[in-house]
Amino acid sequence: MTKLEIIIRPDKLEKLKEILNEISIGGMTVTSVMGCGNQKGSVDYDTIKGLKVSGMNLIPKIMVMVVVADKDVDDILAAVHSEISTGKVGDGKVFVSRIDDCMRIRTGERGKKSI
């Protein structure tokens, strides 16, 4: 199993839900988050001797966490890239982590059956 933490622009959430639904992902956790990347939350800044000068602005994003079968990871990543990318700074990131086990609390089922 693999956990994907997909951080995207808020306006891309519905498209991401469509992508995950087409691949038959059973569930997801969606969180409103704020953050910034290399540009410190700004695309307009001054440059002094190659150094970027700006404050650090936190930009609103959406983080979607899903746990998926390993076989689905490449398809999801390809679809996210082709459908969610605008080609502009701030499109987001996907963090990929290995999950050793999980358990459905209601039934006690573990492993793939629990997702």
N, C-alpha and C positions, 0 to 999 in steps of 0.2 A: 504494500500500500504506500501511497505517496500523498503528502500534504502539499497543496498549492496555496500560497498566500498571494492573492492577486490584488495589487493596489492600482486603482484606475481613477480616471476623471469621473465625477459623479454622473455626468450625462451619458456615460457609456455603460451604466449598470444594466439597463434593459437589454442591450445587445449582448452583454456577457451572460445574462440569464438565458437568452435564446441559445447561445453557443453551448452552455452546459446542459440545457434541456435536450438539445439535438443529440448530444453524446450520452444521454440518459444518466446524468449524474443525479443521485437520489436526494441530496440535500446540500445545504450551504449555510454558512454563517456570514452575515453581512454586518459590518461595523463602519460607522462614520469616524474617520480619522483625520488628522492634520499632520503635515510634514513637508519636508523639502529635500531636494537632492543636491547635486553638484552646483546648481545655479542659485542655491540658497533662497529659493522661492521667487526669484525675479528673473525676467528675461531682459530687463533694461538695467544696465549698470555701467559705471565708468570703469575704465581700465587705466591703471598707472603702472608703467613698466611691466606689463603682462599680468599684473595682479588684479583680480576682480575686487571692486570696492562696492559693497552694498551691505545692508542689514540682512538679517536672516528672517525671511517671512515664511510663516507656516501657511500652506495652501490646503484647502479642504479636499479630501480624497475619500474614496470608498475602498475598504479592504474586504474582499470576499475570500473566505477560507473554505476549502473543500478537501476532502480526503477521497482519493480515487484509486482505482486499480492501476497498477504500474503500466499496463498495456495502453491505457488511455492518455497518458501524460503527453506524449509527442503530438497526438492529434489536438489536444486542448491547447498546447503552447502554440502550435501552428495557426489554429483558428483565432486565438487571442491576438497574435501578431498581425494577421491579415485583416481582421475585422475591427479591432479596437485601436490600432495605431493611426495617429493623425500625421505622424512624421515630425511632430513639433515637440519641443521641450515640455516635459510634464505629463507625458502619456502614461507613465507608471512603471511598475516592475512586477515580476513574478518571482517569488522565492519558492524553491522546490526542496522539500525535506522528506527523508525516509521515515515512515511510521512502522514501528515494530509490531504494534498490536493496538487494538481498541476493543471496547466492550460496550454493548448496548445495555444501559442500566436497567431498563424495564425487564428484559428477558435473560440477561446474563450472556447472550451470544457474544462470541469473540471472533476476531479476525475479519475476513472479507464479508462474512454473513452479517456482520454488525453495521456495515456501511451501506 
